[in-house]
Amino acid sequence: MLQAIGLTSKHRPDAPPLVDDLTFEARPGHVTALLGEPGSGKTTALRLMLELEPGRGVTYFRGRPLHRLPYPGREVGVLLGDVPGNPARTVRNQLRMLCAAAGVPASRADTMLEVVGISGLRDQRLGSLSLGMERRVALASALLADPCTLLLDEPGAGLSPRERGWLHGLLRGHASLGGAVLFTTDDAKEAARSADRVVSIEAGRLVADQDAAEFARTRLRPRVAVRTPHAARLADVLGREARAAQRSVEIVEESGTRLSVYGSNCAEVGEAAFRHGVLVHQLADETGDAGSPTAPVPHARASASASASASPPEPAEAGNGDSGRRPRQDRPRRPASAVRRVGGPLRPLRYELLRVFGTATPVLTAALVVAVSVLTSLVLARAGQTPQNRLLAAWPELLPLPPAALGAGLLGALAFGEEYRYPALAADRGTVPRRMGLLIAKLGVCAVLALLLGALAVAADAAALALVFDSGPLRTPVEWLSPAVSWAGLLAGCAWAGVLASGAFRSATAGLAAVLAVPVMVVPLVRKALEGSSAYPVTGLGPRLRGLTWVQWPPEVDRLLAGALRVMAQPVGTALVLSLMVLLCAYGFTGLRSRVRW
């Protein structure tokens, strides 16, 4: 049950709101059409229901507003615009990633591909799909968690009559199982044929809320559809008889064998054809065009039943003994709704792994980084006078960061940047989750990828140097722990800077720019601040800490602690730590802003 009460969008200067005090409901077991001309506020109304748009009013889904639902993805399935997925990702990988976000088994992806009839396209890239197949993927995404309510914005736009008939048959099958379906359209004939109830709006205001039959009778023009091999002859007969009887009848010849007769009925047309011996193949009363009625999808009911059994049971609402799809009528109606961000995935680590390895981006980035690192290392070795640590890292003095650090920053920037460019976790663009679990998963996965990338680059550089120069430039290091810690800290720091910056500024480009800003802008400032000797040296900090604790750690820990302090004392390390602190505060600030009430 969906109840929209007093939906009003944010007021615009010198213009009325796009949606103004809109109230209606979509009942379970019924398909409801929200009808209006382009620009009448249909999409804005859906965004207000989903709390993606600032405004007033409230929408109840089975008696609860969206922000009070424990698992919104299992209650509401949404289709707004195109499939929000990376074009390079396969159909199956996209659905498996959304399964992790919704907290349902990964096998649901294959089940829903069977439901929408595109199981043979599971390995196709999203960018290679036609409009009809893309719309089926979007429907599969909306149905993944077996939601009770479906909200669809212009689902049949641009589709062929056959695809449109299949689509509305699937929606009819979902409603037959007790679900509520609401879709928007600007085609009155489509609304009359496909919906049980039609809600008409104009300029954001409610015009009529009618049953489909009443809507067709009062707002659409009825006619008689005739198919005959003698269309011209029958049209002439009907015209002569109408003029003789002084009746207003309009006859439109649709094609060589099809007529549309307005102002008459089947009995009058049939009797006229019989009297004049005109053969008639079809004679039917219709409303609007003569499109074929929507046929139910054969597997819609069975597949929906399977999906209901596959997904976890919906928790019963407090105080409601009936766990079926019946609304609660005793909920207080609140005049305002909170604008919030859609929650993150229920399985964040699994979601992040599927997101990262769903495309070839990590592999291509690693290959490019290793190639550039090897070439840079060989050039530095050829020129000579480069310390061994910088030689293995392929980090010349002229570059702000080594190739491996830049690659780590790029992977980190894509972690949140792709969420804004291809928002898989939200109903529409601009809403990115702020769950702490998702942030921790992204930081952890990106740090591991950065360390693996750095280890691969160093190993490739060492192998290339040994192969070309017969290990001439390389010597066995006396101290390796401190450089290794410095290298790992640099890579992880760059990856985290990319993650936090892309999440705060909503762009992968901004994330990579923040990574480059650390050595270019922050390091010189830190270097100036650290010039001169310190009045409070940290020499001997390890023994002093050991004296404060009861546990006696081995001397190797002292060396590790001293190495970490030396790394922190370097301008790059200090600048990276300061940048991460600033970016973390910026990320938290933008996350808190999403809970502001309008």
C-alpha positions in Angstrom: 0.0 0.0 0.0 1.4 3.4 -1.0 -0.1 6.5 0.4 1.2 9.9 -0.8 -0.1 12.8 1.3 0.3 16.4 0.6 3.4 16.1 -1.6 4.7 19.6 -2.4 8.1 20.3 -4.0 10.4 23.1 -2.9 9.1 26.5 -4.0 10.9 28.1 -6.9 11.5 31.9 -7.2 8.8 33.5 -9.4 7.3 30.1 -10.2 4.8 27.7 -8.6 6.2 24.4 -7.2 6.4 21.5 -9.7 4.2 19.4 -7.4 1.6 21.1 -5.3 -0.3 19.3 -2.5 -0.6 16.0 -4.3 -2.5 13.3 -2.5 -3.4 9.8 -3.8 -2.8 6.1 -3.1 -1.7 3.0 -4.9 -3.5 0.0 -3.6 -2.0 -3.5 -3.3 -3.1 -5.9 -6.0 -3.6 -3.0 -8.5 -1.6 -1.2 -11.1 -1.9 2.5 -10.8 -0.9 5.0 -13.6 0.2 8.5 -12.8 -0.8 10.4 -15.9 0.3 13.8 -17.0 1.7 15.8 -19.8 5.5 16.2 -20.0 6.5 18.7 -17.4 3.4 18.1 -15.2 5.5 17.0 -12.2 5.3 13.2 -12.5 9.0 12.5 -12.0 9.3 15.1 -9.3 6.4 13.4 -7.5 8.2 10.0 -7.6 11.4 11.7 -6.3 9.4 13.2 -3.4 8.0 9.8 -2.5 11.5 8.4 -2.5 12.8 11.4 -0.4 15.3 12.3 -3.1 13.8 15.8 -3.5 13.4 18.5 -0.9 9.8 19.4 -0.2 6.9 18.8 2.1 4.5 15.9 2.5 5.0 12.3 3.4 4.6 9.0 1.6 3.8 5.8 3.5 4.8 2.4 2.3 2.7 -0.1 4.2 2.2 2.4 6.9 5.8 3.6 7.2 7.8 6.4 5.6 10.8 5.4 3.6 13.4 6.6 6.1 11.8 4.4 8.8 11.9 1.2 6.9 14.7 -1.2 8.1 15.4 -2.4 4.5 14.1 0.1 2.0 15.3 -2.0 -1.0 13.2 -4.9 0.0 10.1 -2.7 0.3 10.4 -0.4 -2.8 11.7 -1.3 -6.2 12.5 1.8 -8.3 13.1 2.5 -12.0 14.1 6.1 -12.6 15.7 6.7 -16.0 18.3 4.3 -17.5 20.2 1.5 -15.9 22.7 3.2 -13.5 25.5 0.8 -14.3 29.0 1.0 -15.7 28.8 0.3 -19.4 31.8 -2.0 -19.2 30.1 -4.2 -16.6 28.3 -7.3 -17.6 24.6 -7.8 -16.9 25.3 -10.6 -14.5 28.0 -8.7 -12.6 25.7 -5.7 -12.2 22.9 -7.7 -10.7 25.2 -9.7 -8.4 26.6 -6.4 -7.1 23.1 -5.2 -6.5 22.3 -8.5 -4.7 25.1 -7.7 -2.2 23.6 -4.2 -1.8 20.2 -5.5 -1.1 21.4 -8.4 1.1 19.9 -11.2 -0.9 21.6 -14.3 -2.2 23.7 -13.9 -5.4 21.6 -16.6 -7.0 18.8 -14.1 -7.3 20.7 -12.5 -10.2 20.3 -15.6 -12.4 16.7 -16.0 -11.2 15.7 -12.5 -12.2 17.5 -12.8 -15.6 15.2 -15.8 -16.2 12.2 -13.7 -15.0 12.8 -10.9 -17.5 13.7 -13.3 -20.3 17.3 -12.2 -20.9 19.3 -15.1 -19.4 21.2 -15.5 -22.7 22.5 -11.9 -22.3 24.1 -12.4 -18.8 27.6 -11.9 -20.2 26.8 -8.9 -22.4 28.1 -5.5 -21.5 25.5 -3.0 -20.3 26.8 -0.5 -22.9 26.0 -2.9 -25.8 22.3 -3.5 -24.9 19.4 -2.2 -26.9 16.7 0.0 -25.2 14.3 -2.9 -24.7 17.0 -5.2 -23.2 18.3 -2.3 -21.1 14.8 -1.8 -19.7 14.5 -5.5 -18.8 17.8 -5.2 -16.9 16.4 -2.2 -15.0 13.3 -4.2 -14.2 15.4 -7.1 -12.9 17.3 -4.7 -10.7 14.0 -3.3 -9.3 12.7 -6.8 -8.6 15.8 -8.3 -7.1 14.8 -8.0 -3.4 11.1 -9.0 -4.1 9.8 -5.5 -3.1 6.1 -5.0 -2.2 5.9 -1.7 -4.2 7.2 -0.8 -7.6 7.8 2.8 -8.6 8.5 3.2 -12.3 9.1 6.4 -14.2 8.0 6.1 -17.9 8.9 2.4 -18.1 7.3 2.0 -21.6 8.8 5.1 -23.2 10.5 4.3 -26.5 9.6 0.6 -26.5 7.9 -1.2 -29.3 4.2 -2.3 -28.8 5.4 -5.9 -28.2 7.9 -4.9 -25.6 5.4 -2.6 -24.0 2.8 -5.3 -23.8 5.4 -7.7 -22.2 6.3 -5.0 -19.7 2.8 -4.3 -18.6 2.1 -8.0 -18.4 5.0 -8.4 -16.0 3.7 -5.5 -13.9 0.2 -7.1 -13.9 1.8 -10.3 -12.7 3.5 -8.5 -9.8 0.2 -6.9 -8.8 -1.7 -10.2 -9.0 0.5 -11.4 -6.1 -0.5 -8.6 -3.9 2.1 -6.0 -4.8 1.4 -2.3 -5.5 2.6 -0.9 -8.8 2.8 2.8 -9.7 4.1 3.9 -13.1 4.1 7.3 -14.8 3.1 7.9 -18.4 2.0 10.7 -20.7 -0.1 8.4 -22.9 -3.7 8.3 -21.8 -4.4 5.3 -24.0 -1.6 3.3 -22.4 -2.9 4.3 -18.9 -6.4 3.1 -19.8 -5.2 -0.2 -21.2 -2.6 -1.1 -18.7 -3.7 0.2 -15.3 -6.5 -0.5 -12.9 -6.6 3.1 -11.6 -5.5 6.3 -13.3 -4.4 9.3 -11.3 -4.3 12.4 -13.5 -2.2 15.5 -12.6 -1.7 18.8 -14.3 0.9 21.4 -13.3 1.6 19.3 -10.3 -2.0 19.2 -9.0 -4.4 16.4 -8.8 -7.0 16.5 -11.5 -8.8 13.2 -11.2 -8.4 9.8 -9.5 -10.5 7.3 -11.3 -10.9 3.6 -12.1 -9.5 2.7 -15.5 -13.0 2.0 -16.9 -14.4 5.2 -15.7 -11.4 7.1 -17.0 -11.7 5.6 -20.4 -15.5 6.3 -20.5 -15.2 9.9 -19.4 -11.9 11.1 -20.8 -11.1 9.0 -23.8 -13.1 8.9 -27.1 -14.8 5.5 -27.7 -14.9 4.1 -31.2 -15.7 0.9 -33.2 -12.7 -0.8 -34.7 -13.5 -2.6 -38.0 -11.4 -4.9 -40.1 -12.7 -5.7 -43.6 -11.2 -6.3 -47.0 -13.8 -3.8 -48.4 -12.9 -0.9 -46.1 -13.6 1.8 -48.7 -17.0 0.4 -49.6 -18.0 0.0 -46.0 -16.9 3.6 -45.2 -19.1 4.9 -48.1 -22.1 2.9 -46.8 -21.7 4.1 -43.3 -21.3 7.7 -44.4 -24.5 7.6 -46.6 -26.6 6.0 -43.9 -25.3 8.6 -41.3 -26.2 11.5 -43.6 -29.7 9.9 -44.3 -30.3 9.6 -40.6 -28.8 13.0 -39.8 -26.4 11.5 -37.3 -22.9 12.8 -36.5 -20.5 9.9 -37.4 -16.8 10.2 -38.1 -15.1 7.5 -40.2 -11.3 7.3 -40.3 -9.6 4.9 -42.7 -6.6 3.6 -40.7 -5.3 1.4 -43.5 -6.5 -0.6 -46.5 -8.4 -3.0 -44.3 -9.1 -1.1 -41.1 -11.6 1.5 -40.2 -12.2 3.5 -37.0 -15.8 4.7 -36.6 -16.5 7.4 -34.0 -20.1 8.2 -32.9 -21.6 4.8 -33.5 -21.6 1.3 -32.0 -20.9 -2.3 -33.0 -24.6 -3.1 -33.5 -25.2 -0.2 -36.0 -22.0 -0.9 -37.9 -22.7 -4.6 -38.1 -26.3 -4.2 -39.3 -25.2 -1.7 -42.0 -22.5 -4.2 -43.2 -25.1 -7.0 -43.2 -27.7 -5.1 -45.2 -25.2 -4.2 -47.9 -23.4 -7.5 -48.0 -20.0 -6.3 -46.8 -17.7 -9.0 -45.4 -16.4 -8.0 -41.9 -13.5 -9.8 -40.2 -13.4 -7.9 -36.9 -15.9 -5.7 -35.1 -15.1 -4.4 -31.6 -15.8 -1.5 -29.3 -12.5 0.2 -28.2 -11.3 3.2 -26.4 -8.3 5.0 -27.9 -6.2 3.1 -30.4 -6.8 -0.5 -31.5 -3.7 -1.8 -29.9 -3.8 -5.4 -28.7 -4.7 -5.9 -25.1 -2.0 -6.6 -22.6 -1.3 -10.3 -22.3 0.0 -11.6 -19.1 3.5 -12.9 -19.0 3.4 -16.7 -18.7 6.1 -16.9 -16.1 5.4 -13.8 -14.2 3.4 -15.4 -11.4 5.7 -18.4 -11.0 8.8 -16.3 -11.0 7.5 -13.8 -8.5 6.5 -16.7 -6.2 10.0 -18.1 -6.5 11.5 -14.7 -5.7 9.3 -14.4 -2.6 10.5 -17.7 -1.3 14.2 -17.0 -2.2 14.4 -13.6 -0.3 14.5 -13.3 3.4 11.1 -12.8 5.1 10.0 -9.2 5.7 9.9 -8.4 9.4 6.3 -7.8 10.7 5.6 -4.2 11.7 5.4 -3.4 15.4 1.8 -3.5 16.6 0.5 -5.1 13.3 -0.4 -8.8 13.6 -0.9 -9.2 9.9 2.4 -9.6 8.0 0.7 -9.5 4.6 0.6 -6.6 2.3 -2.2 -4.6 4.0 -1.7 -1.0 5.0 -1.9 0.3 8.5 -4.5 3.0 8.7 -3.7 4.2 12.3 -0.5 5.9 11.5 -0.4 9.6 12.2 0.1 11.7 9.1 3.1 14.0 9.4 3.2 17.2 7.3 6.9 17.1 6.4 9.4 14.5 5.3 13.2 14.3 5.8 15.6 14.4 2.9 18.0 11.6 3.4 20.5 9.5 1.5 19.6 5.9 0.6 21.4 3.5 2.9 24.5 1.6 1.8 24.7 -2.0 1.0 23.8 -4.6 3.6 27.0 -6.6 2.7 29.5 -3.8 2.1 32.7 -5.8 1.7 31.1 -8.2 -0.8 29.6 -5.3 -2.7 32.9 -3.5 -2.9 34.8 -6.6 -4.1 32.1 -7.2 -6.8 32.3 -3.5 -7.8 36.1 -3.4 -8.1 36.5 -6.7 -10.0 33.4 -6.3 -12.1 35.4 -4.4 -14.7 38.9 -4.6 -16.1 39.9 -1.3 -14.5 42.2 -2.7 -11.8 44.0 -5.0 -14.2 44.5 -2.3 -16.8 45.6 0.2 -14.1 48.1 -2.4 -12.7 49.5 -3.1 -16.2 49.9 0.5 -17.0 51.5 1.3 -13.6 54.0 -1.6 -13.9 55.0 -0.6 -17.5 55.6 3.0 -16.6 57.4 2.1 -13.4 59.7 -0.3 -15.2 60.6 2.2 -17.9 61.2 5.0 -15.3 63.3 2.7 -13.2 65.5 1.7 -16.2 65.9 5.4 -17.2 66.9 6.3 -13.7 69.4 3.4 -13.5 70.9 4.4 -16.8 71.4 8.0 -15.7 72.9 6.9 -12.3 73.2 8.8 -9.1 69.7 7.7 -7.9 69.3 6.1 -4.4 68.3 2.5 -4.5 65.0 3.1 -2.7 63.9 5.7 -5.2 65.2 3.4 -8.0 63.1 0.5 -6.9 60.1 2.8 -6.5 60.7 4.5 -9.9 60.4 7.9 -8.2 62.6 10.6 -9.8 63.0 13.9 -8.0 61.1 15.7 -10.8 57.8 13.7 -10.3 55.5 14.5 -7.3 54.7 10.9 -6.8 55.8 7.5 -8.2 53.7 5.7 -10.7 52.5 3.1 -8.1 51.3 5.8 -5.8 49.4 7.5 -8.7 47.8 4.2 -9.6 46.8 3.7 -6.0 45.3 7.1 -5.9 43.4 6.5 -9.1 41.9 3.2 -7.8 40.9 5.0 -4.6 39.3 7.9 -6.5 37.3 5.5 -8.6 35.9 3.8 -5.5 33.5 6.6 -4.8 33.7 8.4 -8.1 32.0 5.5 -9.9 29.2 5.6 -7.3 28.3 9.1 -8.5 28.9 8.5 -12.2 27.0 5.2 -12.2 25.0 5.2 -8.9 24.1 1.6 -8.3 23.2 2.1 -4.7 20.5 4.8 -5.2 17.4 5.4 -7.2 18.9 8.4 -9.0 22.0 10.5 -9.5 23.2 12.6 -6.6 22.5 10.2 -3.7 25.5 8.3 -2.5 25.4 6.2 0.7 27.1 7.4 3.9 27.1 4.2 5.9 30.3 3.8 7.8 30.5 0.1 6.9 30.7 1.0 3.2 33.4 3.5 3.8 35.5 1.1 5.9 35.1 -1.6 3.1 36.2 0.9 0.5 39.2 2.0 2.5 40.2 -1.6 3.3 39.9 -2.9 -0.3 41.7 0.1 -1.7 44.5 -0.2 0.8 45.0 -3.9 -0.1 44.9 -3.1 -3.8 47.4 -0.3 -3.3 49.8 -2.6 -1.4 49.6 -5.3 -4.0 50.2 -2.8 -6.7 53.2 -1.4 -4.9 54.7 -4.8 -4.3 54.1 -5.8 -8.0 55.8 -2.5 -9.2 58.8 -3.0 -6.9 59.2 -6.7 -8.0 58.9 -5.8 -11.6 61.4 -2.9 -11.3 63.9 -5.2 -9.5 63.5 -7.9 -12.1 64.0 -5.5 -15.0 67.1 -3.9 -13.4 68.6 -7.4 -12.7 67.8 -8.5 -16.3 69.2 -5.4 -18.0 72.0 -4.4 -15.8 72.9 -7.7 -14.2 72.0 -6.4 -10.7 74.6 -3.7 -11.0 72.5 -0.9 -9.5 71.1 -3.1 -6.7 72.7 -3.8 -3.4 71.5 -5.8 -0.4 69.9 -3.1 1.9 71.2 -2.8 5.4 67.8 -1.5 6.6 64.7 -2.6 4.8 62.0 -2.3 7.4 61.7 1.5 7.5 61.7 1.9 3.7 59.1 -0.8 3.4 56.9 0.9 6.0 57.3 4.2 4.3 56.4 2.7 0.9 53.3 1.0 2.3 52.2 4.1 4.1 52.6 6.2 1.0 50.6 3.8 -1.1 47.8 3.3 1.4 47.7 7.1 2.1 47.3 7.9 -1.6 44.5 5.3 -2.0 42.7 6.6 1.1 43.0 10.3 0.0 41.4 9.3 -3.3 38.6 7.5 -1.6 37.8 10.3 0.8 38.2 13.1 -1.7 36.0 11.4 -4.3 33.4 10.8 -1.6 33.5 14.4 -0.4 33.6 16.1 -3.7 31.5 13.5 -5.7 33.9 13.1 -8.5 36.7 10.7 -9.4 38.6 13.6 -11.0 38.4 15.5 -7.7 39.7 12.5 -5.9 42.8 12.1 -8.1 43.4 15.9 -8.0 43.4 15.7 -4.2 46.1 12.9 -4.4 48.2 15.1 -6.6 47.7 18.2 -4.4 49.4 16.5 -1.4 53.0 16.6 -2.9 52.4 19.7 -5.1 50.8 22.0 -2.5 50.8 20.5 1.0 54.3 19.1 1.1 56.0 22.5 0.5 54.0 24.1 3.2 54.8 21.3 5.6 58.5 21.5 4.7 58.6 25.1 5.6 56.9 24.4 8.9 59.3 21.7 9.8 62.5 23.7 9.0 64.8 24.1 11.9 65.7 21.9 14.9 63.1 20.6 17.3 63.2 21.7 20.9 61.7 18.4 22.0 63.4 15.5 20.2 61.7 12.1 20.1 64.9 10.1 20.5 64.5 7.2 22.9 60.7 7.2 22.7 60.7 3.4 22.4 62.5 2.7 25.7 60.3 5.3 27.4 57.1 3.6 26.2 58.4 0.2 27.2 58.9 1.6 30.7 55.3 2.7 30.9 53.9 -0.7 30.1 54.1 -4.1 31.9 54.6 -5.9 28.6 58.2 -6.2 27.4 58.3 -6.2 23.6 61.3 -7.3 21.6 63.9 -4.7 20.4 62.6 -5.1 16.8 59.5 -3.3 17.9 61.6 -0.3 18.9 63.1 -0.2 15.4 59.7 -0.4 13.8 58.4 2.4 16.0 61.5 4.5 15.2 61.0 3.9 11.5 57.3 4.9 11.7 58.3 8.1 13.5 60.9 8.9 10.9 58.2 8.4 8.2 55.9 10.7 10.1 58.6 13.3 10.4 59.1 13.4 6.6 57.3 16.2 4.9 55.4 13.8 2.6 54.3 11.7 5.5 53.1 14.7 7.5 51.4 16.2 4.6 49.6 13.0 3.8 48.4 12.5 7.3 47.1 16.1 7.5 45.4 15.8 4.1 43.7 12.6 5.2 42.4 14.2 8.4 41.0 17.2 6.4 39.4 14.9 3.8 37.9 12.7 6.6 36.3 15.8 8.2 35.0 17.0 4.8 33.5 13.6 4.1 31.8 13.5 7.5 30.5 17.1 7.0 29.0 16.2 3.6 27.5 13.1 5.2 25.9 15.0 8.0 24.4 17.5 5.5 22.3 14.7 4.0 20.2 14.5 7.1 19.0 18.2 7.1 15.3 18.6 7.0 13.7 20.9 4.5 
